[in-house]
């Protein structure tokens, strides 16, 4: 049904189409515009809209104060001419949302005769019922409960080409004319396809890496967030996989051949990775996303993964592809990569957690030797987290006094007499309980707290040894303290030992310092000078775990050592006569003979039985240490042994 006409054949003056102040020219957009493809909530238009005049008002005459003015027939004709000539597609809608009249621009936009659009529901023409939010806002405009509605819609032209349109619906003032006030809203439709196309091209530039033409970091994390969005139901496996890749030694390419060759190499790497993932995707477009995250780091996101086997096959394929030589700038380059692989259920995980796991696993692959892929291991990761927790609390633990010492006896193999004890540090951790040195000594060396901890151990052990000396002055026992390599370099060990001996009153002959074989063999400069100074002071130097390190026997004669401690691996060969390895006995016998010829005494560790002790005694070992004699003891237990 067409619009009701007045006596002159024109639309009634009360509802001049196209006069809404909210209408915008083609392509215009106001601030607060709804993003493309999304519905916008209605926003009331604050622009004043002239209302209709009473029918008896004189056209052109001044209106009474506060009274609205009705357009004259000439003005109505001008409005109609402007409505029809406008380049912006427009239509007047009734209170049911049907088109009352449409201008030619709207007909051209929709590919239909404007006259045939009359009575057509605007919601069907422009897909305004696509989502509930837009539909509700649209109905509010028609019923007078809402202001302007603006949204973006994707339409399809008659030739099948998509058309992006910005749709605006503005309320018209109520009419008191004979038409019953049916015209309720002004619809305007602008073709923004060119603008959308430009936005798409700009987005592609913004979301892609210019060197490799792959998706960049922003694109990758946008896709990852969408995959992990719990509001988006998945019809696939519900799992997700990630390969986090870093090129091994790429910096050398930039440094030696220049950044231009480096960029060409990155581009070639990206192509090979994309080829591998295309093959692994089995033709499913979008199943895998290859992205360059920055520098020489790449990531491959696998949606709806089928398990760790799929990810491991993909990682192996990428490693194989990258190991093939690259021919660039007339040079043949070889390359390798390290890959961290993570595969898990998408539900319950986050982008941050997934990337942390991938980064940790990549670090493992690097630490394990590079040119390999490593699968995320929850147990290994838990151990890493525990290590980090311990490392972060080491220094405060020293200040809080959470460390304590236990002492393991060193017994003469010949007479069974207690000659000394080795001080072993324990950490009474408030969360993890009592921890042995194997749980935190390496961390202390890495974090640099080993100097402070070692100084505490040395002072505590010397103070306790002095008490034992006073307890049994006729036959005092010595105390043996382990010294880390970093203590030799990061502190003045000689000055520390001298100060602590003076502070505690312990004679230097009752102190023995243990250093591992790998720490002293081949050492020169400051460490060797420190050992010589300590030896001249009267402190005994013991080489711990001898036989497992460098075993530079020629250098051994030049060290100021007085004791060799045989590693427990040799001693364990004496545990069972039936399974004893004759070579172990031969090696131990040779080491003992060599040590004695150099003027050194020999201590055997890990003695666990009387048979072991007897066989070691016959070979010539001087001192034994192990559970056969005693486990590490509290100082009070050692005191009771001295009293007994």
C-alpha positions as CSV (number, residue, x, y, z in Angstrom):
1,X,0.0,0.0,0.0
2,X,1.4,3.4,-1.0
3,X,1.5,6.5,1.2
4,X,-1.7,8.4,1.8
5,X,-1.8,11.5,-0.5
6,X,-3.2,14.9,0.2
7,X,-5.4,16.9,-2.2
8,X,-2.4,17.9,-4.4
9,X,-1.3,14.3,-4.7
10,X,1.6,14.8,-2.4
11,X,2.3,13.2,0.9
12,X,0.5,14.9,3.9
13,X,2.3,17.9,5.2
14,X,2.4,16.4,8.7
15,X,4.9,13.8,7.8
16,X,7.4,15.3,5.3
17,X,9.8,12.5,4.4
18,X,13.5,13.1,4.7
19,X,13.1,16.0,7.1
20,X,14.5,14.2,10.1
21,X,17.5,16.0,11.6
22,X,19.0,12.6,12.3
23,X,19.5,11.7,8.6
24,X,23.2,11.7,7.5
25,X,24.7,12.1,4.0
26,X,26.0,8.9,2.3
27,X,29.0,7.5,3.9
28,X,28.9,9.7,7.0
29,X,29.3,8.3,10.5
30,X,29.1,9.9,13.8
31,X,31.2,9.3,16.9
32,X,30.4,6.1,18.8
33,X,29.7,4.2,15.6
34,X,29.0,0.5,16.0
35,X,31.8,-1.7,14.7
36,X,31.1,-3.4,11.4
37,X,28.7,-6.3,11.5
38,X,27.6,-5.6,15.1
39,X,24.3,-4.2,16.3
40,X,24.3,-0.9,18.1
41,X,22.0,0.1,21.0
42,X,19.7,2.9,20.2
43,X,21.0,6.3,21.2
44,X,18.4,9.1,21.6
45,X,18.9,12.0,19.2
46,X,19.2,15.3,21.0
47,X,18.6,17.4,17.9
48,X,15.3,19.3,18.1
49,X,12.7,18.1,15.6
50,X,10.0,20.6,14.5
51,X,6.6,19.4,15.3
52,X,3.4,19.7,13.1
53,X,1.2,22.8,13.3
54,X,-2.5,22.8,13.8
55,X,-4.5,22.5,10.6
56,X,-6.0,26.0,11.0
57,X,-2.6,27.7,11.3
58,X,-1.9,30.2,8.6
59,X,1.0,29.2,6.3
60,X,3.9,31.6,6.6
61,X,2.3,33.5,9.4
62,X,4.1,33.9,12.7
63,X,3.1,31.1,15.1
64,X,1.9,31.8,18.5
65,X,4.5,31.5,21.2
66,X,5.3,27.9,21.9
67,X,3.1,26.6,19.1
68,X,4.5,24.3,16.3
69,X,4.5,25.3,12.7
70,X,3.1,23.2,9.8
71,X,5.1,23.2,6.5
72,X,3.5,25.0,3.6
73,X,2.6,23.1,0.4
74,X,5.6,24.7,-1.3
75,X,7.8,23.4,1.5
76,X,6.2,19.9,1.3
77,X,7.0,19.9,-2.4
78,X,10.6,20.9,-1.7
79,X,10.9,18.1,0.9
80,X,9.6,15.6,-1.6
81,X,12.0,16.8,-4.3
82,X,14.9,16.6,-1.9
83,X,13.8,13.1,-0.7
84,X,13.7,11.8,-4.3
85,X,17.0,13.5,-5.4
86,X,19.0,12.4,-2.3
87,X,21.9,10.1,-3.1
88,X,21.4,8.5,0.3
89,X,18.9,5.7,0.3
90,X,15.9,6.7,2.4
91,X,12.4,5.4,3.2
92,X,9.6,6.4,5.5
93,X,8.3,3.6,7.8
94,X,5.0,3.2,9.5
95,X,4.5,2.1,13.0
96,X,4.6,-1.6,11.9
97,X,8.0,-1.1,10.2
98,X,6.6,-1.3,6.7
99,X,7.9,1.0,4.0
100,X,5.5,3.9,3.3
101,X,7.6,5.4,0.6
102,X,11.1,4.9,-0.7
103,X,13.4,7.2,-2.7
104,X,15.1,6.0,-5.9
105,X,18.5,5.8,-4.2
106,X,17.2,3.1,-1.9
107,X,15.7,1.3,-4.8
108,X,19.0,1.4,-6.7
109,X,20.9,0.2,-3.5
110,X,18.6,-2.8,-3.1
111,X,18.1,-3.5,-6.8
112,X,14.4,-2.9,-6.8
113,X,11.8,-0.4,-8.1
114,X,11.2,2.1,-5.3
115,X,7.5,1.9,-5.8
116,X,7.6,-1.9,-5.3
117,X,9.3,-1.4,-1.9
118,X,6.1,0.1,-0.5
119,X,4.5,-2.1,2.2
120,X,7.6,-4.3,2.4
121,X,8.9,-4.8,6.0
122,X,12.1,-2.9,6.4
123,X,13.4,-5.5,8.8
124,X,13.2,-8.2,6.0
125,X,14.9,-5.9,3.4
126,X,17.8,-5.1,5.7
127,X,18.0,-8.1,7.9
128,X,17.3,-6.1,11.1
129,X,16.0,-9.2,12.8
130,X,19.4,-11.0,12.6
131,X,20.1,-10.6,16.3
132,X,17.9,-10.0,19.2
133,X,19.6,-6.8,20.4
134,X,19.2,-5.0,17.1
135,X,15.6,-6.2,16.7
136,X,14.7,-4.9,20.2
137,X,16.3,-1.5,19.5
138,X,14.5,-1.3,16.2
139,X,11.1,-2.0,17.7
140,X,11.8,0.6,20.4
141,X,12.2,3.3,17.7
142,X,9.0,2.3,16.0
143,X,7.0,2.3,19.2
144,X,8.5,5.7,20.4
145,X,10.3,4.2,23.3
146,X,13.8,4.6,21.8
147,X,15.9,7.1,19.9
148,X,18.1,6.6,16.9
149,X,19.2,3.1,15.9
150,X,22.4,2.6,13.9
151,X,23.9,-0.7,12.8
152,X,25.9,-2.2,10.0
153,X,24.6,-4.9,7.8
154,X,26.0,-7.2,5.1
155,X,23.6,-7.5,2.2
156,X,23.8,-9.3,-1.0
157,X,23.2,-7.6,-4.3
158,X,21.4,-9.1,-7.3
159,X,24.7,-10.1,-8.9
160,X,25.7,-11.9,-5.8
161,X,28.3,-9.4,-4.7
162,X,28.3,-8.5,-1.0
163,X,27.3,-5.0,0.0
164,X,28.1,-3.4,3.4
165,X,25.5,-0.9,4.4
166,X,25.2,1.4,7.4
167,X,21.6,1.5,8.4
168,X,20.1,4.3,10.5
169,X,16.5,4.5,11.8
170,X,15.3,7.8,13.3
171,X,12.0,8.4,14.9
172,X,9.7,11.0,13.2
173,X,7.4,13.3,15.3
174,X,3.9,12.2,15.9
175,X,1.4,13.5,13.3
176,X,-2.0,14.8,14.0
177,X,-3.1,14.8,10.4
178,X,-5.8,12.7,8.7
179,X,-3.3,9.9,8.1
180,X,-3.6,9.0,11.8
181,X,0.0,9.7,12.5
182,X,1.2,6.4,10.8
183,X,4.6,7.6,9.5
184,X,6.8,6.8,12.5
185,X,10.4,6.5,11.4
186,X,12.9,7.6,8.7
187,X,15.2,4.9,7.4
188,X,18.5,5.8,5.7
189,X,20.9,3.3,4.2
190,X,24.5,4.2,3.1
191,X,26.7,2.0,1.0
192,X,30.0,1.7,3.0
193,X,31.5,-1.1,1.0
194,X,34.5,1.0,-0.1
195,X,35.1,2.0,3.5
196,X,34.9,-1.6,4.7
197,X,37.2,-2.7,1.9
198,X,39.8,-0.1,3.0
199,X,39.4,-1.1,6.6
200,X,39.9,-4.8,5.6
201,X,43.1,-3.9,3.7
202,X,44.4,-1.8,6.6
203,X,43.6,-4.6,9.0
204,X,45.5,-7.1,6.9
205,X,48.5,-4.8,6.9
206,X,48.2,-4.3,10.7
207,X,47.7,-8.0,11.4
208,X,50.4,-9.4,9.2
209,X,54.2,-9.4,9.4
210,X,55.8,-7.4,6.5
211,X,58.9,-9.7,6.3
212,X,57.3,-13.2,6.2
213,X,53.7,-12.1,5.1
214,X,52.5,-14.4,7.9
215,X,50.0,-13.4,10.6
216,X,51.8,-11.4,13.3
217,X,51.7,-11.5,17.1
218,X,48.5,-9.4,17.3
219,X,46.7,-11.7,14.9
220,X,47.9,-14.8,16.6
221,X,46.7,-13.8,20.1
222,X,43.4,-12.5,18.7
223,X,42.8,-15.9,17.1
224,X,44.0,-17.7,20.2
225,X,41.6,-15.7,22.4
226,X,38.7,-16.6,20.1
227,X,39.5,-20.3,20.1
228,X,39.7,-20.3,24.0
229,X,36.6,-18.1,24.4
230,X,34.2,-20.3,26.5
231,X,31.2,-18.4,25.0
232,X,32.0,-19.9,21.6
233,X,30.9,-23.5,21.5
234,X,33.2,-25.9,19.6
235,X,31.9,-28.6,17.4
236,X,35.3,-30.2,17.1
237,X,37.5,-32.2,19.5
238,X,37.6,-29.4,22.1
239,X,41.4,-29.6,22.3
240,X,44.1,-27.2,21.3
241,X,47.7,-27.6,20.3
242,X,50.6,-25.2,20.1
243,X,54.1,-25.5,18.6
244,X,56.4,-22.6,19.8
245,X,59.5,-22.4,17.6
246,X,62.8,-20.6,17.9
247,X,65.6,-20.7,15.3
248,X,68.9,-21.8,16.7
249,X,71.8,-19.4,16.0
250,X,69.9,-17.0,13.8
251,X,71.7,-14.0,15.3
252,X,74.9,-15.2,13.6
253,X,73.2,-14.9,10.2
254,X,72.3,-11.2,10.9
255,X,75.8,-10.5,12.3
256,X,77.8,-12.1,9.5
257,X,75.6,-11.7,6.4
258,X,73.4,-8.7,7.2
259,X,69.8,-8.1,8.0
260,X,68.7,-8.3,4.4
261,X,69.8,-11.9,4.1
262,X,68.4,-12.5,7.6
263,X,65.0,-11.2,6.4
264,X,65.1,-13.4,3.4
265,X,65.9,-16.4,5.5
266,X,63.0,-15.6,7.8
267,X,60.7,-15.4,4.8
268,X,61.9,-18.8,3.6
269,X,61.4,-20.3,7.0
270,X,57.9,-19.0,7.1
271,X,57.1,-20.5,3.7
272,X,58.4,-23.9,4.8
273,X,56.4,-23.8,8.1
274,X,53.3,-22.9,6.2
275,X,53.8,-25.7,3.7
276,X,54.2,-28.2,6.6
277,X,51.1,-27.0,8.3
278,X,49.1,-27.0,5.1
279,X,50.0,-30.7,4.6
280,X,49.2,-31.5,8.3
281,X,45.8,-29.7,8.0
282,X,44.5,-32.3,5.5
283,X,42.9,-29.6,3.4
284,X,40.9,-28.1,6.3
285,X,41.4,-24.4,5.7
286,X,42.1,-22.5,8.9
287,X,42.8,-25.7,10.9
288,X,46.3,-24.4,11.6
289,X,47.6,-20.9,12.0
290,X,51.3,-20.1,11.4
291,X,52.4,-16.8,12.8
292,X,55.7,-14.9,13.4
293,X,55.7,-13.6,16.9
294,X,58.8,-11.5,16.5
295,X,62.5,-11.9,15.9
296,X,63.2,-15.5,15.1
297,X,60.2,-16.9,17.0
298,X,57.3,-18.6,15.3
299,X,54.1,-20.2,16.5
300,X,51.8,-22.8,15.0
301,X,48.3,-22.9,16.5
302,X,46.4,-26.2,15.9
303,X,42.7,-26.0,16.5
304,X,40.7,-29.1,17.3
305,X,43.9,-31.1,17.7
306,X,43.5,-34.9,17.9
307,X,46.2,-35.5,20.6
308,X,49.9,-35.3,21.2
309,X,50.7,-37.6,18.4
310,X,49.4,-35.1,15.9
311,X,51.5,-32.3,17.4
312,X,54.6,-34.4,17.6
313,X,54.3,-35.4,13.9
314,X,53.8,-31.8,13.0
315,X,56.9,-30.7,15.1
316,X,59.0,-33.4,13.5
317,X,57.9,-32.4,10.0
318,X,58.8,-28.8,10.7
319,X,62.3,-29.8,12.1
320,X,62.9,-31.9,9.0
321,X,61.9,-29.1,6.7
322,X,64.1,-26.6,8.4
323,X,67.1,-28.8,8.4
324,X,67.2,-28.8,4.6
325,X,69.7,-26.2,3.3
326,X,68.5,-22.7,2.3
327,X,70.0,-21.2,-0.9
328,X,70.0,-17.4,-0.4
329,X,72.0,-14.6,-2.0
330,X,74.2,-17.2,-3.6
331,X,75.0,-18.8,-0.3
332,X,73.9,-22.2,1.1
333,X,72.8,-21.8,4.7
334,X,72.0,-24.5,7.2
335,X,69.6,-24.0,10.0
336,X,68.0,-25.8,12.9
337,X,65.2,-24.9,15.4
338,X,64.0,-25.8,18.8
339,X,60.3,-26.4,19.4
340,X,58.2,-26.5,22.5
341,X,55.0,-28.5,22.0
342,X,51.8,-28.2,24.2
343,X,48.6,-30.1,23.7
344,X,45.6,-30.0,26.1
345,X,41.9,-29.5,26.4
346,X,40.8,-26.0,25.4
347,X,38.2,-25.8,28.2
348,X,39.7,-24.4,31.4
349,X,42.9,-23.1,29.9
350,X,43.9,-19.5,29.1
351,X,46.1,-17.9,26.5
352,X,48.5,-16.9,29.3
353,X,48.7,-20.4,30.7
354,X,49.2,-21.9,27.2
355,X,51.9,-19.5,26.2
356,X,53.7,-20.0,29.6
357,X,53.7,-23.7,29.1
358,X,54.9,-23.4,25.5
359,X,57.7,-21.0,26.5
360,X,58.8,-23.3,29.3
361,X,58.9,-26.3,27.0
362,X,60.9,-24.4,24.4
363,X,63.4,-23.6,27.1
364,X,63.6,-27.3,27.8
365,X,64.3,-28.1,24.2
366,X,67.1,-25.5,24.1
367,X,68.6,-26.8,27.4
368,X,68.4,-30.4,26.2
369,X,70.7,-29.6,23.2
370,X,68.6,-27.6,20.6
371,X,67.6,-28.9,17.2
372,X,64.7,-30.9,18.7
373,X,61.2,-30.7,19.9
374,X,60.1,-31.3,23.5
375,X,56.6,-32.1,24.8
376,X,55.2,-30.3,27.8
377,X,55.6,-32.4,31.0
378,X,53.4,-31.4,33.9
379,X,55.6,-33.1,36.4
380,X,58.7,-31.5,35.1
381,X,56.9,-28.2,35.1
382,X,55.8,-28.7,38.7
383,X,59.5,-29.3,39.6
384,X,60.5,-26.1,37.8
385,X,57.8,-24.1,39.7
386,X,59.0,-25.6,43.0
387,X,62.6,-24.7,42.1
388,X,61.5,-21.2,41.4
389,X,59.6,-21.0,44.7
390,X,62.7,-22.3,46.5
391,X,65.1,-19.9,44.7
392,X,62.9,-16.9,45.5
393,X,62.9,-17.7,49.2
394,X,66.5,-18.8,49.7
395,X,67.9,-15.5,50.9
396,X,65.0,-14.7,53.3
397,X,65.3,-18.3,54.7
398,X,69.0,-17.6,55.6
399,X,67.9,-14.4,57.4
400,X,65.1,-16.2,59.2
401,X,67.4,-19.0,60.4
402,X,65.6,-21.9,58.6
403,X,68.8,-23.8,57.9
404,X,70.4,-26.3,60.3
405,X,73.3,-28.7,60.2
406,X,73.6,-32.4,60.7
407,X,76.9,-34.3,61.0
408,X,77.9,-37.7,59.5
409,X,80.8,-39.5,61.2
410,X,84.1,-40.2,59.5
411,X,85.5,-43.3,61.1
412,X,89.0,-44.9,60.9
413,X,88.8,-48.2,59.0
414,X,91.6,-49.6,60.9
415,X,90.5,-49.1,64.4
416,X,86.9,-47.9,64.2
417,X,87.6,-44.6,65.9
418,X,85.6,-41.5,65.3
419,X,88.0,-39.1,63.7
420,X,85.8,-36.4,62.3
421,X,82.4,-35.4,61.0
422,X,81.1,-33.9,57.7
423,X,78.7,-31.0,58.1
424,X,75.6,-31.4,56.0
425,X,73.2,-28.5,55.6
426,X,69.4,-29.0,55.8
427,X,66.6,-26.6,55.0
428,X,63.6,-26.7,57.4
429,X,61.2,-25.3,54.8
430,X,57.9,-24.2,56.3
431,X,56.0,-25.6,53.3
432,X,58.0,-28.5,51.9
433,X,59.5,-29.9,55.1
434,X,63.1,-30.7,55.6
435,X,65.1,-30.5,52.4
436,X,68.5,-32.1,51.7
437,X,71.3,-30.1,50.0
438,X,70.6,-31.7,46.6
439,X,67.3,-29.7,46.5
440,X,68.8,-26.3,47.0
441,X,72.6,-26.1,46.7
442,X,72.5,-25.8,42.9
443,X,69.8,-23.1,43.2
444,X,71.9,-21.2,45.7
445,X,74.8,-21.3,43.3
446,X,72.7,-20.1,40.4
447,X,71.1,-17.3,42.5
448,X,74.3,-16.2,44.1
449,X,73.2,-16.9,47.6
450,X,75.7,-19.7,48.0
451,X,78.3,-17.3,49.4
452,X,76.1,-16.1,52.2
453,X,74.8,-19.7,52.9
454,X,78.3,-21.1,52.8
455,X,79.6,-18.5,55.2
456,X,76.8,-19.4,57.6
457,X,77.5,-23.2,57.3
458,X,81.2,-22.6,57.9
459,X,80.7,-20.4,61.0
460,X,78.1,-22.8,62.5
461,X,80.2,-25.9,61.9
462,X,83.4,-24.3,63.3
463,X,81.4,-23.1,66.4
464,X,80.1,-26.6,67.0
465,X,83.5,-28.2,66.4
466,X,85.0,-25.9,69.0
467,X,82.4,-27.1,71.6
468,X,83.3,-30.7,70.8
469,X,87.0,-29.8,71.2
470,X,86.3,-28.4,74.7
471,X,84.2,-31.5,75.4
472,X,87.0,-33.9,74.5
473,X,90.3,-31.9,74.5
474,X,92.5,-34.9,74.6
475,X,91.2,-36.4,71.3
476,X,89.3,-33.6,69.4
477,X,87.5,-34.4,66.1
478,X,87.7,-32.3,63.0
479,X,84.8,-31.0,61.0
480,X,84.7,-31.1,57.2
481,X,82.8,-28.4,55.4
482,X,81.9,-28.4,51.6
483,X,82.9,-25.3,49.6
484,X,81.2,-24.4,46.3
485,X,83.1,-23.2,43.3
486,X,81.4,-19.9,43.4
487,X,82.6,-19.3,46.9
488,X,86.1,-19.4,45.5
489,X,85.4,-16.7,42.9
490,X,82.7,-14.5,44.5
491,X,84.2,-14.1,48.0
492,X,87.5,-13.9,49.8
493,X,87.4,-17.4,51.1
494,X,90.8,-17.1,52.8
495,X,89.7,-14.0,54.7
496,X,86.3,-15.6,55.6
497,X,88.0,-18.7,57.0
498,X,90.6,-16.8,59.0
499,X,87.9,-14.5,60.5
500,X,85.7,-17.4,61.5
501,X,88.5,-19.4,63.0
502,X,89.5,-16.4,65.0
503,X,85.9,-15.7,66.1
504,X,85.2,-19.3,67.2
505,X,88.6,-20.2,68.5
506,X,88.8,-23.4,66.5
507,X,92.4,-24.5,65.6
508,X,92.9,-24.6,61.8
509,X,94.0,-28.3,62.0
510,X,90.4,-29.2,63.1
511,X,88.9,-27.8,59.9
512,X,88.7,-29.6,56.6
513,X,87.3,-28.0,53.4
514,X,85.9,-30.2,50.7
515,X,85.9,-29.2,47.0
516,X,84.7,-31.4,44.2
517,X,87.3,-32.8,41.8
518,X,85.8,-30.8,38.8
519,X,86.2,-27.6,40.8
520,X,89.9,-27.9,41.5
521,X,91.3,-29.9,38.6
522,X,92.9,-27.6,36.1
523,X,92.2,-24.5,38.3
524,X,94.7,-21.7,38.2
525,X,95.0,-18.2,39.4
526,X,92.8,-17.1,42.3
527,X,91.3,-20.6,43.3
528,X,94.7,-22.2,43.4
529,X,96.2,-19.3,45.3
530,X,93.4,-19.5,47.8
531,X,93.9,-23.3,48.3
532,X,97.6,-22.8,48.9
533,X,96.9,-20.0,51.4
534,X,94.4,-22.1,53.3
535,X,96.8,-25.1,53.3
536,X,99.6,-22.9,54.7
537,X,97.2,-21.7,57.4
538,X,96.9,-25.3,58.5
539,X,93.4,-26.1,57.1
540,X,93.1,-29.5,55.5
541,X,92.0,-29.6,51.8
542,X,90.0,-32.7,50.6
543,X,89.1,-33.5,47.0
544,X,85.5,-34.8,47.1
545,X,83.9,-37.3,44.6
546,X,87.3,-38.2,43.2
547,X,87.2,-40.5,40.2
548,X,84.1,-39.1,38.5
549,X,85.5,-35.8,37.2
550,X,88.5,-34.9,35.1
551,X,90.9,-37.3,37.0
552,X,93.9,-35.3,36.0
553,X,96.4,-37.3,38.0
554,X,99.4,-35.3,36.9
555,X,97.8,-32.1,38.1
556,X,96.9,-33.8,41.4
557,X,100.5,-33.7,42.6
558,X,100.5,-29.9,42.4
559,X,97.4,-29.3,44.4
560,X,97.8,-28.5,48.1
561,X,95.3,-31.3,49.0
562,X,95.7,-33.7,51.9
563,X,92.7,-36.0,51.5
564,X,91.0,-37.9,48.6
565,X,87.4,-38.9,49.0
566,X,86.5,-41.8,46.7
567,X,83.2,-41.4,45.0
568,X,80.5,-43.8,46.2
569,X,80.1,-45.4,42.8
570,X,83.4,-47.2,43.3
571,X,82.5,-48.3,46.8
572,X,79.1,-49.7,45.8
573,X,81.0,-52.3,43.7
574,X,82.1,-53.8,47.0
575,X,78.6,-54.3,48.3
576,X,77.9,-57.8,47.0
577,X,80.7,-60.2,46.5
578,X,78.7,-62.3,44.0
579,X,78.0,-59.2,41.8
580,X,81.3,-57.4,42.5
581,X,83.1,-56.1,39.5
582,X,86.8,-57.0,39.7
583,X,87.6,-53.8,37.8
584,X,86.3,-51.7,40.6
585,X,88.6,-53.3,43.1
586,X,91.5,-52.8,40.7
587,X,90.7,-49.1,40.2
588,X,90.2,-48.4,43.9
589,X,93.4,-50.2,44.8
590,X,95.3,-48.2,42.2
591,X,93.8,-44.9,43.4
592,X,94.6,-45.7,47.0
593,X,98.2,-46.6,46.1
594,X,98.6,-43.4,44.1
595,X,97.2,-41.2,46.8
596,X,99.4,-42.7,49.5
597,X,102.5,-42.2,47.3
598,X,101.5,-38.5,47.0
599,X,101.2,-38.3,50.8
600,X,97.4,-38.2,50.8
601,X,94.9,-40.1,53.0
602,X,91.9,-41.8,51.4
603,X,88.3,-41.6,52.6
604,X,85.7,-44.1,51.2
605,X,82.1,-42.8,51.0
606,X,78.9,-44.8,51.0
607,X,80.1,-47.6,53.2
608,X,77.0,-49.6,54.0
609,X,78.1,-53.0,55.4
610,X,80.9,-54.6,57.4
611,X,82.0,-56.6,54.4
612,X,82.5,-53.4,52.4
613,X,84.4,-51.8,55.3
614,X,86.7,-54.8,55.7
615,X,87.5,-55.1,52.0
616,X,88.2,-51.3,51.8
617,X,90.4,-51.6,54.8
618,X,92.4,-54.4,53.2
619,X,92.9,-52.4,50.0
620,X,94.3,-49.5,52.1
621,X,91.6,-46.9,52.6
622,X,92.1,-44.9,55.7
623,X,88.7,-43.6,56.6
624,X,85.1,-44.7,56.0
625,X,81.9,-42.8,55.8
626,X,78.4,-44.1,55.3
627,X,75.2,-45.6,56.8
628,X,77.2,-48.6,58.2
629,X,78.6,-46.2,60.8
630,X,75.8,-43.7,61.1
631,X,73.3,-41.6,59.2
632,X,73.7,-37.8,59.5
633,X,73.2,-36.9,63.2
634,X,72.1,-33.9,65.2
635,X,75.0,-32.3,67.2
636,X,73.6,-33.8,70.5
637,X,74.0,-37.4,69.1
638,X,77.5,-36.7,68.1
639,X,78.2,-35.4,71.6
640,X,76.9,-38.7,73.1
641,X,79.2,-40.6,70.8
642,X,82.1,-38.7,72.1
643,X,81.1,-39.3,75.7
644,X,80.7,-43.0,75.0
